[in-house]
Amino acid sequence: MRINKGDQVLVLIGRNNGKKSRVTSINKQEEKVTVEGVNVVHKHVRRSRRNPQGGRLSMEMPVSVSNVQLICPFCSQPTRVGFRFDKDGTKYRVCKKCKADINIVSRSKKKFIKTGK
């Protein structure tokens, strides 16, 4: 997945269109992310021992990954994400607009390093 926990994203679709916020959790199987303050719903809770007062609880629901776009920490613009491999085999996430390395995805594994001919 091209978006990680803690990334700042821009919401593209829905009632929170245009809002910038951080990703709090990721569900890779369903390809959904939970974003702070986005897609907030109210759950009505009956009185119980756990909730003696009852009432409404605010919850953030997940949003599809296709509805958010990463904001590059270097150029501060919404961008697509690409990947790049270093000569030693290290994999990086890369901003498609400014070509800056966002972070390291995985370190190199010596047995998989390609040697030039």
Secondary structure, 3 states (H helix, E strand, C coil): CCCCCCCEEEECCCCCCCCEEEEEEEECCCCEEEECCCCEEEEEECCCCCCCCCEEEEEECCEEHHHEEEECCCCCCEECEEEEECCCCCEEEEECCCCCEEEEEECCCHHHCCCCC
